[in-house]
């Protein structure tokens, strides 16, 4: 929903976690072929992907609530007719 403060907050968190993933990928790719220990970068990348997936799941669940509320309201309007 456009006016939902929680949607806006979750979109911002999702955007931030997307940036974190991109930064982690860049760090990992930069170190990958240098011969340096890249295990820390791999762990950071995995953690960023997990965090982003969790943010996406939370956002998707929130959006589903909007859809179910809209269906409920639409069904109530149809019964009133």
N, C-alpha and C positions, 0 to 999 in steps of 0.2 A: 504494500500500500504506500502511496506517495507521502502521506502525512504521518506515517507511523514513526515515532522517534526511535523505537527499538530496531526497526528495519534500517534506518539511517546509521545507527550505532553499529549494527552488525555488518553492514556494508563496509564501513570504515575499517572495522577489525579484519574483515576478509581481504580488503585491499592491502592492509598492512602485512598480513600473513603472506599474501602473494609476493609482495616485495621482499619479505624475508626469505622466501623460497628462491627467488631469483638471485638474491645476494649469495645464498648458500651454494647454489649451482655454479655461480661465477667463481667463488672461492675454490670450490672443489675442482672445477675444470682448470683453473689457473695452476693449481698444485699438482694435478694428476700426473703430468709427464715430466715433472722436474726431478724426480728421484727422491724428493723429500717425503717424510712420513705424512700421508694424507688421511690417516684413520680418523683424526679429529674432524677433518672437513667432511668426511663421509658421515660421521655420527651427527654433525650439525645439520647436514642436508637431510638425513632421515628424520631428525627431530622437527625440522621446519616443515617437511612434507606431512608429518603426522599432525602437527598443529594446524596446518592449513586445511587438512581433511576434516578435522574436528570443527573448525570454524564454519566450513562449508556445510557440514551436517547440521549444525545448530541453526544456520541461516535457512536451510531447506525445511527444517521442522517448523520454524517460525512462519515461513511462507505458507506451509500447509495449513496452519491454524487460520490464517487469513482466508484461505480458500474454503475451509470447512465452515467458517463463520458466514461467508458470503452465500454459500449453498443453503445454510440454515435460514438466513434472512430471506433469500429468494423463495424457499419453500413456504415460509410463513406468509409471504405476500401472495403467493399463488392460492393458498388456502383461504385467504381473506376475500379473494374474488369469488 
